[in-house]
Amino acid sequence: MSLLIKNIGELFDGYKVMKNTCIYIENGLIADIGKEREADEIIDAGNKFVMPGFVDCHTHTVFADYRDFEVEWKIEGLSYQEIAEKGGGISYTVEETRRASKERLKKEAMQRIKEMIAHGTTTLEIKSGYGLDKNSEIKMLEVIEELNRKMPIDIIPTFLAHAIPHDADAEEFTQEIVEEMIPEIGKRKLAKFCDVFCEKGYFSVEQSKKILMEAKKYGMLPKIHADEFTCMGCSRLAAEIKAASADHLLMTGEEEMRLLASAGVVATLLPATPFVLDEGYPDARSMIDNGVIVALATDMNPNCYTLNMQFVVQLACYKMRMKPLEALRAATLNAAKALKMDDSVGSIEAGKKADLLIMNVPSHTFIPYKIGVNLVEKVIKEGKTIYSK
């Protein structure tokens, strides 16, 4: 099966911009760029902007119930920690997710993923982390596995050590993760990555390292929630163990940035989270200037309920001083690097999956310019249209 997308006014291929071109696709893969050929199907892009599908490399899309009741607390100025103390936060979602059936979790997540697709996401990472016990974490990972089979996009599973249960000792719970959860998850190959929330009041640097090194023995690649509220050595740990990515990084200093760059660790920035918490943003400009590979993701979760990578790109430009092409590369190719998938997705080049977006705008600069609406006209995954306005 072949497909020709012609009359592309502007193309961003993950690296650079090209004008007045076309893309030829065979059997779901990019075969050629710039040369029109006979094809089984032809799509006329109408001189619009075409780009790779978004790679949302950090989400918590599987959970039960919502936390819209926290909005007024945020407006009143309560911090993330204060909201948790008031009965919201991760603990609330853990209780609801533990009670929920697999069928309910899958059904609700499918609706969210459909909205993500409509906004241009073609590759999606989803974490567990709202179970905080062996059975509930495995339940979440099984749901993610089922979603990957049923939905028309690539869904990548991550086991997340997210928090310490309120009635548990931190050291004892770390041992439970290492001795009970990781071996079972690893043997069943339920997760490609293992992630830890390394932060004051959550997992210490030492506990995080213990969890991630054990997960490595079972083939899970390390990721770290790092430096979100404090800079206590978590990004340094990411560099030390050469994690696939260090995520959040609001408090990361220049020395840590240089360590991340030297180790090749992707910095996944999540600007929608400080947006909803009314906090400062990561220093993306300094990271880029220090040679760090910067990715973007939604951090979709009950605290930060956005399904729209376009919005994340817009925040990155206006709040983190990223230029439009930098932000688009961060949301596609660099995000694929954070998932160790840049050999197959994230850019438009021969041999890669034909994951493409036709945007209802004339150029890449309109993505941060035309805000508040969905700019996607058509979503193509492996050469097949999976969403069209």
N, C-alpha and C positions, 0 to 999 in steps of 0.2 A: 504494500500500500504506500503510495507516494502523495505528498502534499506540497504545493507551491504557495507561499505567501508572497504576493507581489504588491507593487506600489506602496512600499514602506517609505514614508517621508523621512523618518529618522529612526535609526536603530542604535540602541546601546547594547553591546554584546557582552558586557561584564567588565570590559577594559576601556573601551573608547566609543565614540559616537561616529556613525557613518550616515551619509545622506543618500536618499533615492536608491534603495537597494531592494533585494528580495532574499528569501530563504527557501531552500529546497530540502525537503524532509523525506527520508525513506525508512519505512519500518520503525517509526517512532524515534529515529535518531536524526540529528542534523547531518546532512550530506554535503551541502554546499551553500555558500553565501555569495550573493552578487551575480549569480548566473541563472537565468530563467531556463527551465527545462519543461518538457511535457510531464504532466502529473495526473494522477487519478482524481485529485481534488484540487481546486484553486480557491484561495481566499484572497480577496482584494482588500488590502489594509487601508485603502482610501487616503493615502498620504499621511497616515497617522503615525504615532510613536509606538515602536515595538521594543520590548525588553525581555530579559529572562524572568521566569516566574519567581516570585518572592520565596526565600528560604527562611522560614520562621524557626530559628534554631534554639529558642528558649521559651517553653510554654508549660503551663499547668492546666491543660484543657480538660482533664478528667477530674470532676469533683461533683459533690451534691450540694444543692441549695445555693443561695446567693447571700451577699453581704451588703446589699444596698442600704441597709440600716446604718452602715458606718459613714455614709456621706455627710450627714449632719455633724457627726463627731469630728470628721476631718475639717469641715468648715469652721467648727469651734476651735480648731487648732490642736486637737489631740494628736500625739505622735503615734507611730506604728506600735511602739511598745505600750503606750497608754491605752490604745484601742484594744490590744490583746488583754490587758488587765481588766478592762471593762466588760469582757465577755465576747469580744469579736476576735478577729485575727485567725491564725492557723488553727488554734484549738477548736474554734466553732466549726470550721470546715471539716476537721478531722472527725468530730462527733457525727456530723451529718453524713459524711462519706462512709464511715464504718457501718452506719445503719442501712445505707442504700444497697439495693440489689445490683448485680452486674448489669442486668437488662436496663435498669433505670440509668445507671452511669453511662452505658453505651448510647442509649437513645438521646440523652441530653448532650453528650459530647458530639454526636453526629450532627445535631442541629448547629452547634457552634462551628464545626469544621466546614459545613456547607456555607456558612457566612464567610469564613476565612477564604474559602475557594473563590467566592464571588468577589472578594477584595484582592484576589491575585496570588494567594499562597498556593504553591504547588509541591512544596516539601515542608514537612512539619515535624518538629521534635516535641514529644510529650513526656513529662516527668510523672512519676508516682510521688509519694511524699505526704499524702493526706490520709494515710492509714496508721502509720507509726506502730504497727505490730505486724508480725510475719504474714498472717492470713490476709489482712486488709491491703498490705502493700502488694502481695501477689495477686489479689483480686484486681487491683488497679492495673497492674502490668498485663494481666490476662485480657482486660478490657482494651488496653492499648493495642495488644496483638490482634484482637478481633477487628478493631477499627482499621488497622493497616490492611487487613484482608478485604474489608467491605468498602472502604472509601477509595476514590479514584486518584489519590495522591500518595506519595511516599510518607509514611509516618514512622518516626524513629523513636524507640523506647529508651527512657533513662530511669534508672532506680535512684531515687533521691532520699538521702538522710536529711530530713527537712527540719526537724525540731526534736526536743526532748519532751516526752509526755509529762504532763504536770505532776503526775504521781510517781515519776521514775527518777532514779539516780543517773546522772549523766554517764558515769563510767560503766555502770551496769548495763545501761541501754546501748552504749557503744559496743560492749561485748556481745549483747544479743544480736546486734546488726552483723557483727563480724562472724559470730559462731553459728547463727541460725538463719538469718535472712540471706546474706550474700551467697553461702553455699547452695541453697535451694534455687535462688534466682539464677546463679551462674550455671548450675547443672542443667536447668531447663532453658537456658539461653533466652531469658525473658527481657534482657536489657543489653543494649550496645554500650551504654555509658553508665558510670556511677557518679553521682553528684552529691556534694555535701554543703549545707548551709554553715559555713565557717564564720562565726560571728560571736561577739560577746552575748551571753545568754542562750546560745545555741550550742554548736560544737566548737571546741577549742582547736587550735592548730594541731596539737598532738593527736586528739581524737579524730580529726579530719584525715590526717595522714594515715592513721591506723586503718580507717575504713577504706580509703582509696587504694592503699597498697594491697589490702586483702582482696578487694574487688578486681584489681589487676591480675591477680593469680587466676581468676576465673574468666579472664578475657574481657572484662569491662574496662573501657577507657575512662580516665579520670576527667572530671569537670569540677569546678568549685564556684559556689556563690561566695564572692570575696569582697571585702572592703566596702560593704554597703553602708554601714553606720559608723564603723571604726576601722582604722588601718592597724591591724594587730598581727600582721604577718601572713595573712591568708594568700595574698597575691604572690608573696615570696615563695610560699609553699607550692603554688601553681607552677611557678618557674622552676623550682627545684625538681618536681616530679614530671615536668614537661606535660602538664595537663593539656587536653585538647582546647579548653577555653577556661578563662576566668571571667565571671559574669557579675554585673552590677558596677563595681569599681568607682563608686562615688567619691571615696576618700583616698584613692590611690595617689601616692606621691611620685615625683619624677624618677627617683631611684628605682622604685618598684616598676615603673613603666619601662625603664631600660632593661631590667631583668626579664620582664615579659617579652620584650622585643628580641633579646638575645636568645631566649629559650624557644622562640617561635610559638608562644602561647597566644591564641586569639583572644582579644578583649571584646566580649559580647556586652554591648551597652543597651540598656533598657529604659529609654527616656520616658515612656508612659508611666512608669512607676513613680519617679519623683514628681511627675506632673500631677498625679492623683493625690500624692502625699504632701504636695506643696513644699518640696525640698529642693536643694541645689542639684545640679546636673553633673554627670561625669565630665571630666576635662578632655573631651575627644580631641580637641585641637592639639593639646600637648602630647597626647598619645600618638597621634599621627606624625607629629613633628619628631617624636622620639623613635619612630620606626615600628610602632606596634601595629599589628594587623587588627583593624577595628571592624566588628560585625554589629548588626542591629537585630533586635527581636522584640516581640510584643510584651513578653512576660505575662501573657494572658493568664489570669487567675481571678479568684473572687474579690481580691483587693484592687486589681488593675484590669478591669473588664473591657479590654479592647481586642477586637478580632481583625484589625485593619493595619497592615504593614505600611500603607500609604501615610497614615497618621503618624506612625513612628518615624518615617523618613522626614516628614514635615517638622516634627519636634526636633529631630537631629539637626536640621538646617537652622532653624530659628533659635533653638535653646542651647545647642552644643557647637555652633559655628562650623558645622560640616558643610562643604560645598555640595551642590546637588549630585554631581557625579560620584563624589566620595560616599555620600549617603546611599545612593543606589547600589554602588559596588558593595557597600557594607551589608545591605539587605539581600544581596544575591550571592555573588562569588565568595565574599569573605564569610558570610553566614554558612555557606557550604563547606568552607574550610573548617569552621567550628564544629561541623558534624563529620569531618573527614570524608566528605562526599564531593569534593571539588573536581574529582576525576570524572564525574558523571552528571552533575547538575550545577547550577549557579551561573553559567555563562553560555553564550550561543557560539559554539565552535564545533567543527566537524567531529563526529563520533560521540558527542554528548547527547543526552536525552533532549528531545524537542519539547522543552517546557517553556512556553512563551506567553506573553501578555500583549494583546493589542489594546492600547490605551486611547481613550477618546480625547486626546490632546495632540498638538502638533510636534511637541518636543519635550525632552527630559526636564527642562526647566519649569514646565507646568506642574510637575508632580508636587514640589513644595509651594508652588504659586497659587494653584487653584485648590483651595482647602475646603473641607466641610462636605464634600460629595465623593461618591465612588467614581473614580476615573476609569475603571476597567470596562472595556467593551467586550472582550473575549478572552477566555482562559484556555490554553492548549496544553495538555499533559501528554507527553510521549506521542505527539502528533495527532492527538484526538481532542476535539473541542469538548470541554467538560463544563463550561459556563459561557453563556452568551446573553447579552442584554436584549 
